[in-house]
Amino acid sequence: MNENEKTIASGDEKTVKQASARRTRRSFVVGGAAAAAGYGLWKLIDSGRVIGRQPVALRRTFETDAAIARGVFDERGLAPEYPLAKAKPLRLNGPIGMEKTLKLDSWRLQLAGSANAETSPRYVADVTAWEYGYEGDMQADRQALDVKSAPGNSLGRDGQGTSKTGEKAAASTESLADRFDRVAQAVTHKRHQGDAEAGPSASALNIGTPGLLLTMADLMKLPRVEHVFEFHCIEGWSEIVQWGGVRLRDLIDAYPPEKVNGREPKYVYMETPDGNYYGGYDLDAARHPQSLLVTEMGGQPLTQEHGAPLRLFMPLKYGYKNLKRVGLIAYTDQRPDDYWTKLGYDWYAGL
């Protein structure tokens, strides 16, 4: 006990009140200074440059956390598998890139950046020129009726779409949107310019990019696998689901990437046919033995709302990285653009 404290302890009420007032003033001054410093620091962070809707300091923190996670796990971990009895239908986790009903017979997988592509019978000089067919707005299915984000819930439930919409569009003269798209292509040299919230992808292929147009029959030549893994949504829910399809690494092995300076490129880029939704992945994550190109869920073919005819599932990533309705896979040595990263989420997205 110091002298001041001894004086207070032995002093009268007036002395105690004076000491208390001094301490109160000092506390207010220190607290006010700390609050002002904290507010000033936040204003400095908040008013600076923004990356993916986040101040640079917060984005750098995201990237540091991701680097630590990658350093610890390095895609070596394996997600747990579950008994089939625990599997159930998967909720929807967003319809971006699937606003229209796809004509499944028009689907092709555009594969760009593969080695010796020109020797394949599936080679084309411009994979971006492939035209996907659509037939009206997406229709709701039984698995999605209770999900607020399900498209077309006010429409019919037959899942077939309205073909007249597509017929009328094909028969009509060029719309203003088509004209704008044509002008945008001439300026950007890219055929698919996504118009969803995150905007167009900087990694979209340039018009004239050569590659392969693979059919579902080509994919079905790869070994079929079936697993029961847990799907994790960034919103905080998870579900155990039965997945069927082929390993992404088997596709990569069958159609390996062209070398860059004597080595494999670092990344894989994926995109929906309309260019609205897109994602980037480390090649190591794509080669992970549990990374799947899914054609079935729950022992049944994928529904359109769950990404038919082909979707990605990586059990070590959050759901927003699991692209539905995959139309393009491209190998690249530049870190690809990513839809949700542009809206403030983590590019790595590891669990």
N, C-alpha and C positions, 0 to 999 in steps of 0.2 A: 504494500500500500504506500503510494507516494505522499508527499506533504500536503498536496491539494486535496487528496482523498481523505487524509487524516483530519484536515481542517473542516471538510464537509461533514465527516462523521461525528466530529465533536462540536460543530458549530450550531448556531441557532437557525431558525427557519429562514430568515432573510438570506443568510449565507448560502444555504442549500438552493434557494430559488435563483439566486444570481448565477451560481455554478450551472444549474440546470438550463437557464436561459442561454448561457454561453455555449453549452454543448448542443442545444437545439439549433442555434444559429449556425454553428459549425456544420452540423449534420445537413441542414438545408442547403448550405453553400456547396458542400461536397456532393450531395445528391443532385443538386441542380447542375453542377459542372459535369457530373457523369452523364446525366440525361442529355445535356446539350452536346457533349462529345459523341454520345451514341447516336443522337439524331443527325448530327453533322456527318458522321461516318456513313449512316444509312443514305442520306441525301447524296453524298459523294458517290456511293455505289449505284444508287437508283438513277442518277442523272448521267451516268457514263454510257459507254457503248453497250449495245444489247446484242446477244447472240442467241437465236432460238427463243425469243421472248424472255430472256433472262439477262440481268446485268452480268457483265463479263466475270466479276468476282464469283458470283453464284454458279455460273456455267463452268468456270475453272474448278470449282469445288466438286461439281458433278463429275468432271473429267478425272480429277484426282481420285475420287472414290472408285470410279470405274477402273482406273489403272491399278489401284490396290487390289480390287476384286480379281482382275485378270491376272495379276502377278501371283495371287494366292492359288487360284483355281485353274487358270490357263486352259479352260475347256476340257480339263481332264476328268472332272466329276461326272458321275452317272446319276440320273434321276431315278428314284425308286420306282419299281413296277408293282402293280397291284393285282389282286385276283379279279378275274372277269366279273364275278358277282358284285363287285363294288362299282362297276361302271354304270353310267347313266347318260342320257342325252345332254348335250352341251348347250348352255344358253348362248344367245348371240352376244357378240361383243363389238358391234358396229357394222354398218352397211356400206362404208366408204369404198368406192370403186366397184360397187355392185348395184347401182341404182336402177339399172335396166336388166331385163331378163335376157341372158345370153343364149343364142342358138348354139347348143352344144356341138353340133356337127361342124360349126364354123371355127371351133377352137383349135388353135395351134400354139405350141410352146416355142416362142422365139428364143433361140439360144445364140448369144453373141460372144465372140472372144475365144472360141474353142480352136484347138490346134488342128491343122489340116482340114478345115471345114470344107474347102472347095473340092475335096475328093469324095465327099458324101453325096448320096443321091438326094438328101434333104437340103442340100445347099441352095441358097438363093442370094442374089446380088444385093438385095435390100429387104431385110426381114421386117422393117417398119412398114413396108407397103402392104403387108397382109391385112385384109379387111375382116374384122369380126362382125358377125351378124347379131342383131338384137330384135326383140319383139315386145316392146312396151315396157311399162314399169314393172319392177320386181313385185312378185306376189308373195303374200305371207304363207307360211306352212305351219303345220301343227306344232313343230318344235319352237316356233317363234311368237305364237299368239299372245303370250303373256309378257313380252319384252318390249319396253317402250321404244327402243330404237329399231324395232323391226319395220322394214319398209313395206308400204302397201297394206298395212293392217286394215284399212278401210275398204280394200278392194276384195275381189273374189278370192276363194281359198283353193282353187283348183291347181295353182302353181304353174299354169301354162302361159300366163301373160296374155296380152291382147295383140294378136298378130296384125289386126287392122291398123293399129297405130304405126307399126313399122311399114306396112304397105302404103299408107297415106304419105308417110315421110319420104319414101322412096319415089313415089309418083309426083310429089310436089316439086316446085322449082326451088332453087337454092335459097335457103333461109338466111336471115341476117347473121345467125350464129355460125352457119357454115361458111359464109363469106368472111366473117371475122377470123375463123379458124384457118381459112386458106391464106389470108394475109399474114397471120401469125406464123404460119409455117414458112412463108417466104422470108420473113424477117429472122426467125430463130433457127431455121434449118432443122427443126424438130417437128415430127408429125403429131405426137401426142402431147398436148399441153394441158395438164390437169387443172381443173377449175374448182377443186374442193378447197377447204379453208386454208390449208398449208400452201396452196399455190402450186405452180408447175415445178417439176423436179429438175434440178440442175444436171442430173445424171441421165436424163432421158436420152435415148439414142438419136444421133443425127440421121436425117434422111440419107439413104444410101449406105447404111451400115450392113455389111454382109453377115451371113450367119446361117443357121439351120432352122427349119420349121419342122418341129417334131410333132407327131401325132400321139394320141393316147396309146395306140398300138405299139409305138416305139417304146414308150415308157413301160408298158406291160411286159416287155421282154426282159426287164430287169427283175432281180429276185424280189418276190413279194414278201412283206413282213407284216406282222400284227403285234401291237403292244397295247398295254393298258397303263397310261401315264396320267398325271394330274396336270390340268390346265390352270394357270395362275393369271388372273386379271389384275392389272394395276389398281383397279377400283377396290380391291380387297376381298374378292370372292374367288373360290377355286372349285373345280369339279373334276372327278376322276372319269376318264373317257376311254373307250376302246377305239384305237386308231388302226387303220389299215392302209397300206400303200407301198412305196418303195423308199429306200434310204437315199437321201440327197447325195451322199458320198458315192453311191453306186452310179448315179447319173454323172457325177463329176469324173469318176473313173472311166465310164463308157465314152464320155465326151470331154476329155481333159482340156484345161485351159492352155492357151498359147503362152509360151514362156516370155518373160519380160527380163531382159538382160541376163538370160540363162537361168532364171528361177521362176517359180509360179507367182502369179499376181497375188496380192494380199487380200482381195475382197471379192464378194459376190453381191450383185445388185439385182433386185426383183421389183416387178411392177405389174399392176393390173392392166388388162387390155386397153382401158380408156386413159391410162396414165394418171388417174386420180389418186391412187394409193401406191406407195413405194417404200422400200426399205433396203438398208445396207447391212451387210454381215461380214465378219471376218471369215476368210476361207477356212480357218481352223474350226470355227463354229459350224460352218456348212458341212465339213467333213466329220463332225462328231457322229459317233455310231448311232445316236438316238435322234438325229435330225431327220425328219421325215417329209416326203412329198406325199400328202394324204389324198387318197381317192375314196376312202370309206370311213364312216364313223358308226360305231355301234353295229357293225356287221352289215350295214346298208350303204349303198352309194351316197356320196355327198349330195345334199340338197343345194340348190342354188344359193340360198341365203347363208350357207356355211362354206361357200367357196367353190362349188362344183365348176369344172370337173377336177380341179387340182388346187390344193392349198398347202401351205407350209405349216409344220408344227415342230418347234424346238422346245422340249420340256425344260431346258435350262434358261429359257427366256420368258419374260412377261408376255402376255397375250398380244400386246400391241405390235410386237415384232413378228407375229405369226400371220403373214400375209395370206389373205384369201383370194381366190380366183387368180392364181398366178398365170400371167400371160407372157412374161419376159424374165429370163435369167441371163445375166451378163457378167462375165469375169472382167475385173478391172483392177488396176494398181493404185487408183485414187480412191480415197474413202468416199463411198457413195452418199448421196443425199438421202435423207430419211424423213418421212412425213411427220412423225410425232416429235422427232428431235427439233424440228423447226417450230413446234408449238410448245416447247419448254421441257420435253422429256429427255431422258438419258439415252444416248445412242447405243450404248452397250446392252442395257436392259437385262442384265443378269440377275437371277433370283438371289 
